[in-house]
Amino acid sequence: MYGASTLRFNVTANGATVVTGPSSRSLAGRSATPPSAPSPSPPLSWRLLQSGGFYPGAYCTTMPEGQQAPNMCPQGVSALQECQAHCIASQHPSMCMGLTWQAPVPPPLPPPPLCNRNCTMVAMPAVNGTGAFHAGLYNLTQAGSVTSLAACNALCLQDPACVQTTWSPRPADPCVMYQAIYNRTQIIPGAEGFVKCAAGSVYPRCAHVIPQGPATASSCTLYQAIDLTQPPVPASGVTNYLLLGRILREQHDYPATFPAAARHHQPSDSAGRGQAGTPTTAVVMTMTT
């Protein structure tokens, strides 16, 4: 009822094309080379980044006793090894990429709340005719089409994630919007900084800044990202570790180089990858493989 048939197909292996056939029976008795097994993931290990200080970044939060919040810092940790175990056991979306370890300290005073309604932009004080601005996490190209300082600040007021703008008259990307700012300022000739605060605010200390130090009373602070583009912050008794071998599900990249006119926003670490104009929501802190 059925006639004999011949099956032929092509398989590409290691750049060469192999033609098989006329029948699978003709392969009987031949030994096939099994495909190579994928390389196992490298084991996780720790690298000491800083002793007596830490790099800024995105880290866990602490709430008053009895209250809960997403991405809580581990409590009651008594040893560095226990803190490291918490980091390794973390899961997406709070995947831990590093940590700081220190003796338990009282939490710092919280920063002013982030303004999302009825806000105003407050100028940072000028130093020798040049405005200062907070270091932080920014998106270089988000406001690339903006051509005036007024439009730059208006765009920040419309964006709930924006906490600061910097303005520098230059051909490309004069307006830069920040999504997080540190309690540390920079002064770059020709640049101006403006922080978003509640309406009626006059002094820039109204800004919603990340405190100078892990915002936790715990001795174990887990980081979801570590910003190696910023200088480390001195802190007595604090050690900062990077977890090597972990890969996140999502990676944001910045261009490796910037135009000369944009260097006041250029990270000091030129190891960044990606293409110019890649839209991102945050500076890449660190990525390890």
ABEGO torsion letter per residue (X at the ends): XBBBBBBBBBBBBGGBBBBBOABAAAABGBBBBBBBBBBBBBBBBBBBABBGEBBBEBBBBBBBBGBBBBGBBBBGBABAAAAAAAAAABBOAABBAEBBBBBBBBBBBBBBBBBABGBBBBBBBBBGGBBBBBBEBBBAAAAAABABAAAAAAAAAABAABABBBBBBBABGABBBBABBBBBBBBBBGBBBBBBBBBGBABAAABBBBBBEBBBABABBBBABBBAABBBBBBBGBBBBBBBGBBBABBBBBBABBBAAAAAABBABAABBEBBGBBBABBBABBBX
